[in-house]
């Protein structure tokens, strides 16, 4: 099979999936032609057959996809005529290229819809001008994307591939025909994310970050208002009242908007958690396996998700996860056999329920586990290929 892969970038969750799928399709013996507005990482050099540089859009969402189309649709048409791929794989609203390409099946991976974020974002503690920009951007992007997906999937040979069953359901609820959207759960790089001895990992984290870890370690990766970081801080205050202060919460990643960061910092101080909560900020990806292995529990209290890589990465390292019932979270926890650690969001402030799940997890899941049922990126690529052959390429 010859795959023309149009990737938007190679950083963040979407970029990691794009990079790993490119590698896995090539390992399976498929010919992968890569197009992107950013240069591919050096590690892809031996996997791609050819690379075509596209012009990079400069406008923010929701205008990014429109500008991408205007800049690149003629170049993509020329490349399709030249390469004659069996299928075009792209991501999110870049499926807009289907307006110009009709002779080849186009499949776009949808990494999330913002459906739950639109529901809850009005309550987030983001203030001032940042709040206006944030609400406007999220709402406009969500509305544009849903209109685009409804319109584009009515064209022939255009399909969406949601990264979780919940994401597929959100697309169908937005008007996408069920026959045009499938779901394949995100995988994980099991060569990178794997168990090591927890005590050794904790010692290394203490040395690398020049800190002393207190007792049990909770880990929260990719924080922010949509990720429920402020709710986690409130939950941790309840945990402290229930079992004392012999624990450490590590928050890994940037907190986002300045007003939100200041709110969380003040919340930590006001709740007397300064000695328990450590905000590490940006951490290189290569250190994430060490942090997952140092943790007793990873906590993902998001209001909205597609299929966050944090969960399969943590599980692949043998560390249980407490997570909310959004996106792919329930699927991951069910596969791992720990769906008793799922937290249902019934109110905006679910910190009490989250604290109970954390306390329960610390008591029940005290040892490192093996969660082998979590799919690898190789298994994800095989599932996508099977879907393409049976439902899309074979039927086109």
N, C-alpha and C positions, 0 to 999 in steps of 0.2 A: 504494500500500500504506500502511495506517495501522499504525504501530509504537508500541506502548506500551513504553517503555524504563524499566525499574526499575534504577537505578544505586545502588550502595552509597555511593559517594563519588567525588571527582574529583581525588584526589591519588595519587601513586605510580604504579606501572605499570598496575594495574587501572584507576585513575581516568583515566589518560591515554588508554587504549584506549576507555573508556566515552565520554569527551568527544569524541574524534575520530570514533568511529563515529556518534555523534549528529549531528555536523556533516556527515559524508559522506552519510548517509542523507537528510538534508534537502536537500543539494546535488543529490542524484539525483532530487529531486522528491517524495519520500515525506513523508507527514505524521507527524511525530514528537511523541508525547506523553511528557513526562518526569516520572517519579516518583522522588523521592530523599529520604533523611532529612537531607541537607545541601543548602544552597542551591547552585544551579548557578553556575559562573563567568559573569561578565558577557559573555564572548565567545560564549556559547551563546544569548544573548537573541534574536538574529535568526534562529536556526535551529529553535527548538522552537515548536510550535503552542500548547501549554499546559504549565504546570508545576504539579504537585500535591506539596505538602510532606507527607512521611511522618514518623512519630514515630521518633526516633533511639534505637536500642538502646544500653544502657550496659554490658552484660556483655561480657567477652572471648570469643574463640573457645574452645571450640566452641559456646558458649551464645548467641552473637550472632544466629545464624540463627533459633533457636527464639524468642528474645525479639522479633526482627523480625516473625516470623509472628504471635505473640500480639498485639503492638502494632498491626499494620497489615492483617491479613487482611480484616477487614470493610470498611475503607476502600478497599482494592484491589478487592474485589468490587463495591463501589458504582461505582468509576471504570470498571471493565470494562463494567458494565451501561450506564453513561452514554456512554462513548466508542465501544464496540463495535469494538475494534481487530482487525486481521487476524492479528496475532501479538504475543506478549509476549516481549521480549528482556530477560534479566536476567543475573546473574553469580554463579558459584559456588553455595554452599549456599542462596542466596536463592530457588533453584528450589523450595524448600519450599512456596512459595505455591501450587504445583500441587495441594496438598491441598484448597485452597478453590476453585480456578478450574478448571473442566472444559470450558467451551465454546469456549475459544480455545487454539490451539497455543502452548506455552511452550518457549522455547529459552534455555538457560543457558550462558553462556561459562565454561568451566573453564580458569582461568589457571595451574593446576598442581595436583599431588596430594600432594606431600610423600612420595611413595613412596620415592625415593632418600634423602631426608632421614632417614626412619625407619631406613633401613639403616645410615647413616653417623654419625648424630648422637651416638651413644654415645661416639665417639672425639674429639669436638670439645673444645678447651681452654676450656670454660666451667665455672666452679667455684663451690662453695659452694651457698647457697640459690638463686642464679641458675640453677645447673645443674638443680636439682630442678624449679623452675618451668618452665624451658625444655623439658626432656624431657617433662614431664607435659603441657604445653600442646600441643606438636607431636604427640605420640602420640595424645592424646585427640581433637585436631582431625582428624587423618588418619582415625582409626577412625570417628568420627562422620560425616565427609563421605562415606566410602566406603559406609557403611551407608545413608545418605540417598540417594546416587546410585543404588544398587542398587534400593532400594525405589521411589523416585520415578519411575524410568524404566520401571517396570512398569505405570504408569498410562498411559492413552491420551493422545495429543497432547503428550507431554513428551519433549524431546530435549536432548542435551548437545552443545556445540560446543567441542571441545578446541583449544587454540591451537598444538598441534604434534602430529605423528604419534606421537611418544613418549608424550605425555600421553594421547592416545586409547588407546594400547596399555596404559598403566597403568590406565586406567578399565576397560577390558575385562578385564584380569587381576584386577581387584577385583570383577568380577561384573556389570558393566553390559552389557546386550545389545548386540552389535556394530551391530545395525540402529538403535540409538537414540543413537549417538554418531558425530559427524563431526569432521573436523579442518580448520581454516583457519589458516594461519600468521599471526601478528601482523604488522601493517604498520608503516610509519614515516611521519612527516610530512616529506616531501621538500622542502617549502617552507622549513622551518626547518633541517633537517639536510642540508647540501650542502657540496661542497668549496670551500675557500679556500686560498690559498697557504700552505704549511706554515711557511715561515720568518716570514711576517707573523704567523701565529697564535702561534708560539713567542714572538715579541717582545711581543705583547700580553699573553700569559699571564705573562711575566716582570714586566711593568709592573703588571698588575692584582694579582698575588699577591706582589709584592715579593720575587722570588727569582731565582736564576740557574739555568737549566736546563743540566745537564751532558750533552753529546753527544746520543745517542739517547734518546727519551722513550717510556716505557711508561706506559700509562694503565689504571687499575683503578677502575671505577665501581660504586657500591652494595656496599661491602665488608661483611664479616661472617663468622661461622664457617661458615654454609651456603654462602657464596660462595667459600670456600677462600682467604681473604686470607692466613692464616698459611702456607699451602702456597706461595703466590706469593712471600712474603718469603723463604722457604727457597730457592725456585728462583732468586730474584734474587741470593742469596749465591753460588750456583753459577755464575750468569752472570758475576758480578764476578770470580770466580777464573779463569774461562775467557777473558775479554776485557778485564779491567781495570775501572776505575771510571768510565769516560767515558759514563755513562748516568744517567737520573733516572726513578724510579718515582713517579708521582703517584697517590695514593689519594684518591678523591673520594667523600664521604659519611661518615656516622657509622659507627663500628666496632661499635656495638651494646652488648652487655652490658659492664658495667664490668670484670668479671674477664677477659673476652676482650680488651678494649681494652688492659688492662695487660699481658696476655700478649704481644700483638702488639708493643706499644711496647718491652717488654723483649727480645723476639726481634730487633727492629731494632737495638737497642743491642748486644746480645750478639754479633750477626753482623757488627758493624762497618759498618752500612749507614746510619748517621745522616745522612751527607752525600748519600746517594743516594736515600733514601726520604722523600718529603714527603707528610704526611697533611694534606690541605686541609680536611677536615671537610665540613659542608654547603655546597653551592654551588648558587646559583639555576639553575633549568632553562635560562634564557636564555643562560647561559654555557657550557652543555654543548657546543654545536656548536664553539665556539672551542677547547675542551679536546680534543675528538676530532680536530680539524684540526691541533692542535699535536703530537699524538702520532704516533710512527712505528708503534706497535703498540698495540692495545687487548687486554688480557688478561682473560678471563672463566673462572676456574678453579673453577666452582661444582660442588658435589656434587649439587645438585638444582635444577631449573629447570622452568618451563613453556615460555615463549618470551620470554626477556628482551629488553626494548627496547634495552638497551645495544648488542647486536650489530648489529641493523639500523641504529641511529642512527650507530654508528661506520662501518659499511660505506657508508652514504649519504654520509658525509663523505669517502669515499675512503681510509679507514684500515683496513688488514687487522686481523683478529682471531684470536688464539689462544684456543681454547675447549675445554672438556671435552665429552665425548660424551653429554650429558644434555639432556632437553627438546628445544626447537627448535634448539639449537646446531648439530647436524649438518645440518639442513635449510638454515639460513642459509649455512653455509660451503660447502655443495654448490652452492647457487644462485649464490654469488659465485665459484665455481671455485677455492676455496682450502681444500678439505677435507683437504689435506695439513697443515693447521695444527690439525687436531683431535687432542686428547689423550684417550686412553682411560684410564678410572679402573679399574685392576685391584687396587690396594692403597690403603689410606687415605692414605699419604704417597706421592704421585706427583710430588714436587718435581723429581726427576731428569728424568723424562720431560717435565715442563712446561718445565724449563730448556732442554732440547734443542730443543723446538719454538720457544721464544722466540729462541734463537740462530739457528735455521734461518730463522725469519721475518725477523729483522733482516738477515740476509745476502741472502735471496732477494727480499724485498719491500721494497726500499730506497726505491722511489719511490711517489708517490701513485697510486692506482688508481681506475678507475671501476667501480662495482659496481651497474650499472643493473638487474640482475635481481631485486634485493631489492624486495618489494612495498610499495607505498604504502598508506596507510589507505584511499584511494579504491579501489584494486584489491582490498583486503581486503573492503570494504563491498560491492563488486560481486559478489565470490565468495559472500559470505554471502547476498545477495539471490537469486542464481541457485540456491543450495542450498535456500533457503526455498521458492521457486516450484516447483522440480522435485521436491523430496523431502518437503516438510513441508506448506506451505499448499496446494499443488496436489493433494496426496494425502490431505488431511484431509477 
